[in-house]
Structures are given as structure tokens and as C-alpha cells.
Amino acid sequence: MPVTGDGDGLSVTSAARRAQIVAATIETIAELGYAQASFSRIAERAGLSSTRLISYHFAGKDDLIGAVVADVYSAIAQFMAERMAGQTDARGALRAYLSGVVEFIAGHPTQMRALMAVFLDFRAEDGGRSYDAASDRDALGHVQEILRAGQASGEFREFDTFVMAATIQRSVDGLPFLLQTKPDLDLRGYAEELVTLFDLATRSQG
């Protein structure tokens, strides 16, 4: 009798194999780029005897890339939930958000290189991309909630929360690309500068 471990009917063995393939795909894309990440190279990195094992677990490359993006997003969400837990005010939440995102990027270079490569080069068969308007709205919406809460509590001055949220989010979205130009960038210092910058930009003068 199969033992299910993830709530969607996959056996433990099947779930482990999918995770192995996803991890190998992330490593392959990060090292070689999206265009060079063929099933044969992924299978070789994963130690699989045949690319048919990938096709058995994933309907195609679009399905596999979707799993890659979901895996990285899940890791980011879990990491950020831990960093944001216990924040009792908006200024603290904004500091935790900025420093947390930078900390994740610093600690997960392989995942971030793969994710950026997918964002830049992946096109689904229907022409869709992995990072779309809905994804952007979700990210901005979370930051806007922090900003609105700060305005409501009097911690933040009055400003357009969409413009401020977009500016904040772009300052961290662009970091993986900046690291391609300056790989020795002091990320701790970068995070501290962002925290200071946006604390000064948002704080109430009252």
C-alpha cells in the first residue's frame, strides 16, 4: 500500500523523485542557463538512468519549470514568514521585510540565479511567462499592506502606497541582477542602507 506524504496523492517515493528532479533542474539552470538546461543534462545531474524518468513525473518542460518556480517561491515564503513573525509595528515589519529578502538572496544564490534565468528566458507553449502581472501584484500587495498599516497607526507619513511599495520592491527585485555586475557586493551593508533609506522615506514627522 503506498504511503502518501504530501496530501495530493503522491507516494513518498514519487514526491522524493520529483524533488530530486526539481533540485537538479535548479542547479542546471543556475550553472548553464535556461536554454542549455535540456532534459538530458538535468537527468545526468540528477543521476537518472533516462530522461523518461523526468517525463514520467512531469508532463513536459513547462510543467517542470512551473515546479521549479513554485519550489523557490515556497522557500522564499517560508523563509520570510519566519523573519516577519513577531513584528508588532509597521516600521519593524518593513525592516524585517527588506533585510529578510536580502538575506534570502545572499543565502540562496543558486536558486536565485535559476529563478532569474527562468524569468528572463522562459516562454511557455502558450506564450505565457513565469513572472506575470499577477505575481507582481502579489508582491506589491504585501508591501502595501505594511505601508497602509503604518499610515493607519501614525508611524508612516502620508504617501502613495503603490508608488512607495513599487520602489521598495524594485530595490530588492534588482539585487540578483546587480550581483551579476558586482558579485562581491556587501549584502549586509546593502540591506542596512535599504532599511535606513526607506525608514527615512516613510516615517512620520509627527
SERO-4910 file (N, C-alpha, C, O; in steps of 0.05 Angstrom, whole numbers):
BEGIN
 pado doro    nc1    nc2    nc3   cac1   cac2   cac3    cc1    cc2    cc3    oc1    oc2    oc3
  Met    A     17    -24      0      0      0      0     18     25      0     35     27     17
  Pro    A     14     43    -19     31     67    -20     25     85      4      3     88     13
  Val    A     46     98     13     44    117     36     45    145     24     66    152     13
  Thr    A     24    160     27     24    188     16     35    207     37     30    204     61
  Gly    A     51    226     28     64    244     47     60    273     41     70    290     57
  Asp    A     46    281     19     44    309     13     15    318      8     11    341      0
  Gly    A     -4    301     13    -31    309     13    -44    310    -15    -68    316    -17
  Asp    A    -30    304    -36    -42    305    -63    -41    278    -77    -43    277   -102
  Gly    A    -37    257    -63    -37    231    -75    -11    220    -84     -9    197    -92
  Leu    A     10    235    -82     37    226    -90     48    208    -68     46    214    -44
  Ser    A     60    186    -76     74    169    -56     99    184    -46    108    202    -59
  Val    A    109    175    -24    134    186    -13    156    184    -34    172    202    -38
  Thr    A    158    161    -46    179    156    -66    176    175    -90    196    186   -100
  Ser    A    151    178   -100    146    195   -122    152    224   -116    164    239   -131
  Ala    A    144    233    -92    149    260    -83    179    265    -81    188    287    -88
  Ala    A    194    246    -71    223    249    -68    236    251    -95    255    266    -99
  Arg    A    226    235   -114    238    235   -141    232    262   -154    250    273   -167
  Arg    A    208    272   -151    202    299   -163    220    320   -151    230    337   -165
  Ala    A    223    319   -124    240    339   -111    269    337   -121    283    357   -124
  Gln    A    278    312   -126    305    308   -136    308    320   -164    329    333   -169
  Ile    A    288    317   -181    289    328   -208    288    358   -207    303    371   -222
  Val    A    271    369   -190    269    398   -188    296    410   -178    305    430   -189
  Ala    A    308    398   -159    333    407   -148    355    407   -170    371    425   -173
  Ala    A    355    385   -186    375    382   -207    370    403   -229    389    414   -241
  Thr    A    345    409   -234    337    429   -254    347    457   -245    358    472   -261
  Ile    A    342    463   -220    351    489   -209    382    492   -212    391    512   -221
  Glu    A    396    471   -205    426    472   -207    435    474   -236    454    488   -242
  Thr    A    421    460   -254    429    460   -282    424    488   -294    441    498   -308
  Ile    A    401    499   -289    395    526   -299    413    547   -288    423    564   -302
  Ala    A    419    545   -262    437    564   -249    465    563   -261    478    584   -264
  Glu    A    474    540   -268    501    537   -279    503    542   -309    521    556   -318
  Leu    A    483    532   -324    485    533   -353    467    553   -367    470    560   -390
  Gly    A    446    562   -352    426    580   -364    402    563   -372    403    539   -375
  Tyr    A    380    577   -376    355    563   -383    357    548   -409    348    525   -411
  Ala    A    367    561   -430    367    549   -457    383    523   -458    377    506   -474
  Gln    A    404    521   -441    421    497   -441    412    475   -422    424    454   -421
  Ala    A    390    481   -408    381    461   -388    362    441   -401    338    441   -397
  Ser    A    374    423   -416    359    402   -430    352    379   -411    364    377   -389
  Phe    A    333    363   -418    326    340   -401    350    322   -398    353    310   -376
  Ser    A    366    319   -418    389    301   -416    409    311   -395    420    296   -380
  Arg    A    413    337   -395    432    349   -375    420    347   -347    435    342   -328
  Ile    A    394    352   -345    381    350   -319    382    322   -308    388    317   -285
  Ala    A    377    302   -326    378    274   -318    405    266   -309    409    251   -289
  Glu    A    426    276   -323    453    269   -316    460    281   -288    472    267   -272
  Arg    A    452    305   -283    458    318   -257    442    304   -235    453    301   -212
  Ala    A    418    295   -241    402    282   -221    410    252   -216    400    239   -198
  Gly    A    427    242   -234    435    214   -231    414    195   -241    412    173   -231
  Leu    A    398    204   -260    377    187   -271    387    171   -295    404    180   -310
  Ser    A    377    147   -298    385    130   -320    374    138   -347    385    131   -368
  Ser    A    352    153   -347    339    161   -372    322    186   -368    312    191   -346
  Thr    A    320    202   -389    302    225   -388    273    217   -386    256    234   -379
  Arg    A    267    192   -391    239    183   -388    230    185   -359    206    188   -354
  Leu    A    248    184   -341    241    187   -313    231    216   -307    215    220   -289
  Ile    A    242    235   -321    232    262   -318    204    264   -330    186    275   -318
  Ser    A    201    253   -354    175    254   -368    153    239   -352    130    245   -355
  Tyr    A    162    219   -337    142    204   -321    130    222   -299    107    219   -292
  His    A    147    239   -288    138    256   -265    128    284   -273    114    297   -258
  Phe    A    135    292   -297    127    319   -306    116    317   -335    127    303   -352
  Ala    A     94    331   -340     81    330   -366     98    341   -389     93    334   -412
  Gly    A    117    358   -382    134    370   -402    152    390   -389    152    393   -365
  Lys    A    167    405   -405    185    425   -393    170    447   -380    179    458   -359
  Asp    A    147    455   -391    131    476   -378    124    468   -350    125    483   -331
  Asp    A    115    443   -347    107    432   -321    131    432   -302    128    439   -279
  Leu    A    154    424   -312    178    423   -295    186    451   -287    193    455   -263
  Ile    A    186    470   -305    194    497   -298    174    509   -278    181    524   -260
  Gly    A    148    503   -281    128    512   -262    134    501   -234    131    515   -214
  Ala    A    144    476   -233    151    464   -207    176    478   -195    178    481   -171
  Val    A    194    485   -212    218    499   -203    211    526   -191    220    532   -169
  Val    A    195    541   -205    187    568   -194    171    564   -168    176    579   -149
  Ala    A    153    545   -168    137    540   -143    155    533   -120    151    541    -97
  Asp    A    176    517   -126    194    508   -104    209    532    -93    212    534    -68
  Val    A    220    549   -110    235    572   -100    216    591    -85    223    602    -64
  Tyr    A    192    596    -97    173    614    -83    165    603    -56    163    618    -36
  Ser    A    162    577    -54    155    564    -28    178    569     -8    172    575     16
  Ala    A    203    566    -17    225    570      1    226    599     10    232    605     34
  Ile    A    221    618     -8    221    646     -1    199    652     19    203    666     39
  Ala    A    175    641     14    152    646     31    157    636     60    151    649     79
  Gln    A    168    612     62    174    600     88    195    617    103    193    623    126
  Phe    A    216    624     88    238    640    100    227    667    110    233    675    132
  Met    A    211    680     94    201    707    101    181    705    123    179    723    140
  Ala    A    165    684    124    146    681    146    160    680    173    151    691    193
  Glu    A    182    666    173    198    664    198    210    691    205    211    698    229
  Arg    A    220    706    185    232    732    191    211    753    199    218    771    214
  Met    A    187    750    189    166    770    195    151    764    220    137    781    231
  Ala    A    153    740    230    139    732    254    147    749    278    170    755    282
  Gly    A    127    757    293    132    771    318    135    801    315    139    815    334
  Gln    A    134    811    290    135    840    286    110    853    296     88    846    287
  Thr    A    112    873    313     88    885    325     82    913    315     61    924    322
  Asp    A     99    924    298     94    950    287    103    951    258    118    934    249
  Ala    A     93    971    244     98    972    215    127    978    209    138    967    189
  Arg    A    140    995    224    168   1001    219    185    976    222    203    971    206
  Gly    A    179    960    243    194    935    246    188    916    224    206    902    215
  Ala    A    163    915    215    155    897    193    170    904    168    179    887    153
  Leu    A    172    931    162    186    939    138    215    933    139    227    924    120
  Arg    A    227    937    163    256    930    166    260    900    162    279    891    149
  Ala    A    242    884    174    244    855    172    241    846    143    254    827    134
  Tyr    A    223    859    129    218    851    101    243    856     84    252    839     69
  Leu    A    253    880     86    276    888     69    301    871     76    314    860     58
  Ser    A    307    869    102    331    853    110    327    823    104    346    809     97
  Gly    A    302    813    107    296    785    102    300    778     73    311    757     66
  Val    A    289    794     54    292    789     26    322    788     18    331    771      3
  Val    A    337    808     27    365    809     21    380    785     32    398    774     20
  Glu    A    372    777     57    385    754     69    379    728     54    397    712     51
  Phe    A    355    725     44    348    702     28    365    701      2    376    680     -5
  Ile    A    366    724    -11    382    725    -36    411    718    -31    424    704    -47
  Ala    A    422    729     -9    450    724     -2    455    694      4    476    683     -3
  Gly    A    436    681     17    439    654     26    431    633      6    436    609     10
  His    A    418    641    -16    408    622    -36    416    631    -64    398    635    -81
  Pro    A    441    633    -70    449    643    -96    441    625   -120    434    635   -141
  Thr    A    443    599   -115    436    580   -137    406    583   -144    400    585   -168
  Gln    A    389    583   -125    360    586   -130    354    612   -144    338    613   -162
  Met    A    367    634   -135    362    660   -146    372    662   -175    359    674   -192
  Arg    A    395    651   -181    405    651   -209    386    636   -227    381    645   -249
  Ala    A    377    613   -217    358    597   -234    332    612   -238    322    613   -260
  Leu    A    322    625   -217    297    639   -219    299    663   -238    281    667   -255
  Met    A    321    677   -237    325    700   -255    327    690   -284    317    703   -302
  Ala    A    341    668   -288    344    657   -315    316    649   -326    311    654   -350
  Val    A    300    638   -310    273    630   -318    257    655   -325    243    656   -345
  Phe    A    258    675   -307    243    700   -312    251    713   -339    234    723   -353
  Leu    A    276    712   -345    286    725   -369    281    709   -394    275    721   -415
  Asp    A    284    683   -393    285    667   -418    262    648   -422    257    639   -445
  Phe    A    247    641   -401    226    621   -405    202    632   -419    192    654   -413
  Arg    A    192    617   -438    166    622   -451    151    596   -452    161    577   -463
  Ala    A    127    596   -441    110    572   -443    100    568   -471    102    586   -488
  Glu    A     90    544   -477     80    538   -503     58    557   -512     54    563   -536
  Asp    A     42    567   -492     21    586   -498     30    615   -499     14    633   -501
  Gly    A     56    619   -496     67    646   -496     69    659   -469     80    681   -467
  Gly    A     59    646   -449     59    657   -422     87    657   -410    105    642   -419
  Arg    A     91    673   -389    116    674   -375    111    666   -346     89    666   -336
  Ser    A    133    659   -332    131    650   -305    126    673   -285    115    669   -264
  Tyr    A    135    698   -293    131    721   -276    112    740   -291    121    752   -310
  Asp    A     88    742   -282     68    758   -296     57    780   -279     67    784   -256
  Ala    A     36    794   -288     25    816   -274     14    807   -247     15    822   -227
  Ala    A      2    783   -246     -9    773   -221     13    769   -200      9    776   -176
  Ser    A     35    758   -208     58    754   -190     67    781   -179     73    783   -155
  Asp    A     69    801   -196     78    827   -188     58    840   -168     66    852   -148
  Arg    A     33    837   -174     12    848   -156     13    836   -129     10    850   -109
  Asp    A     18    810   -128     20    796   -102     43    808    -85     40    813    -61
  Ala    A     66    811    -98     90    821    -83     85    850    -74     90    857    -51
  Leu    A     74    867    -92     69    894    -84     47    896    -64     48    913    -46
  Gly    A     27    879    -66      5    880    -47     14    875    -18      4    887      1
  His    A     33    856    -15     43    851     12     57    875     24     53    881     47
  Val    A     73    888      8     87    912     18     67    935     23     70    949     43
  Gln    A     47    938      6     27    958     10     12    954     36      6    973     50
  Glu    A      7    929     44     -6    924     69     10    934     93     -1    946    111
  Ile    A     37    930     92     54    941    113     52    971    113     50    983    135
  Leu    A     53    984     90     53   1013     89     27   1024     98     26   1044    113
  Arg    A      5   1012     90    -21   1022     99    -25   1019    129    -36   1037    142
  Ala    A    -15    997    140    -17    993    169     -1   1015    183     -9   1025    204
  Gly    A     23   1022    172     39   1043    184     26   1070    183     29   1086    202
  Gln    A     12   1076    161     -2   1101    159    -25   1102    179    -30   1123    191
  Ala    A    -39   1080    181    -62   1079    199    -54   1082    228    -68   1094    244
  Ser    A    -30   1072    235    -20   1074    263     -6   1100    269      0   1106    292
  Gly    A     -1   1116    248     13   1141    251     44   1138    250     58   1158    253
  Glu    A     54   1114    245     83   1110    243     94   1121    217    116   1131    216
  Phe    A     78   1120    196     86   1129    170     71   1155    162     48   1159    170
  Arg    A     85   1171    146     72   1195    136     53   1188    113     51   1164    105
  Glu    A     38   1207    104     21   1202     81     37   1202     55     52   1220     50
  Phe    A     32   1182     39     45   1180     13     29   1160     -3     11   1146      7
  Asp    A     34   1159    -29     21   1139    -47     33   1112    -41     56   1107    -47
  Thr    A     17   1094    -29     28   1068    -21     37   1051    -45     55   1034    -42
  Phe    A     23   1054    -67     31   1038    -91     59   1047   -101     76   1030   -106
  Val    A     63   1073   -103     89   1083   -113    111   1075    -93    132   1066   -102
  Met    A    106   1077    -67    127   1070    -48    132   1040    -48    155   1031    -46
  Ala    A    110   1024    -50    113    995    -50    129    986    -75    146    969    -73
  Ala    A    123    999    -98    137    991   -122    167    998   -120    184    983   -129
  Thr    A    173   1021   -108    201   1030   -105    216   1010    -86    238   1003    -91
  Ile    A    203   1003    -64    214    984    -45    219    957    -58    241    946    -56
  Gln    A    199    947    -72    201    921    -84    222    920   -106    237    900   -108
  Arg    A    224    941   -122    244    941   -143    272    942   -132    291    933   -144
  Ser    A    276    954   -108    302    955    -96    313    928    -89    337    924    -87
  Val    A    295    909    -83    304    882    -77    302    863   -101    317    844   -104
  Asp    A    282    868   -119    280    852   -143    305    854   -160    313    835   -173
  Gly    A    317    878   -161    340    882   -178    366    871   -166    386    871   -180
  Leu    A    366    863   -141    391    855   -129    405    831   -142    429    832   -146
  Pro    A    390    810   -150    404    787   -164    418    796   -189    439    785   -196
  Phe    A    406    816   -204    419    826   -228    444    843   -221    464    841   -234
  Leu    A    441    859   -199    464    875   -190    487    857   -183    510    865   -187
  Leu    A    482    834   -171    503    816   -163    518    805   -187    541    796   -184
  Gln    A    506    804   -210    520    796   -234    541    816   -242    562    809   -253
  Thr    A    536    841   -236    555    863   -242    576    866   -220    599    871   -225
  Lys    A    567    862   -195    585    866   -172    581    842   -153    567    845   -132
  Pro    A    593    819   -159    589    795   -143    600    797   -115    592    782    -97
  Asp    A    618    816   -110    629    819    -83    614    841    -67    625    850    -46
  Leu    A    591    848    -75    575    869    -62    570    861    -32    563    838    -27
  Asp    A    574    879    -14    569    875     14    539    874     19    526    896     21
  Leu    A    527    851     20    498    848     22    488    857     49    465    868     51
  Arg    A    503    853     70    494    863     97    492    894     96    473    905    106
  Gly    A    513    906     84    513    935     82    490    945     64    478    965     69
  Tyr    A    485    930     42    464    936     24    437    936     38    421    955     35
  Ala    A    432    916     54    407    914     69    405    937     89    383    948     92
  Glu    A    426    943    103    426    965    122    420    992    109    405   1008    120
  Glu    A    431    996     86    426   1021     71    396   1022     63    384   1043     65
  Leu    A    385   1000     53    357   1000     45    339   1005     69    320   1021     67
  Val    A    345    993     92    329    997    116    329   1026    124    309   1038    130
  Thr    A    353   1038    124    355   1067    131    341   1084    111    326   1103    119
  Leu    A    345   1079     85    333   1095     64    303   1095     66    291   1117     66
  Phe    A    290   1072     69    261   1071     69    249   1078     96    226   1085     98
  Asp    A    265   1075    117    255   1085    143    253   1115    142    233   1127    152
  Leu    A    273   1128    131    273   1158    129    251   1167    109    238   1187    113
  Ala    A    247   1151     88    228   1159     68    199   1156     77    181   1170     67
  Thr    A    194   1138     95    166   1132    103    158   1143    130    134   1147    135
  Arg    A    177   1148    148    170   1154    175    154   1180    178    158   1200    163
  Ser    A    136   1180    198    121   1204    204    138   1225    217    156   1218    233
  Gln    A    134   1250    211    149   1272    224    136   1282    249    147   1299    263
  Gly    A    113   1270    256     99   1279    280    111   1268    305    102   1274    327
***
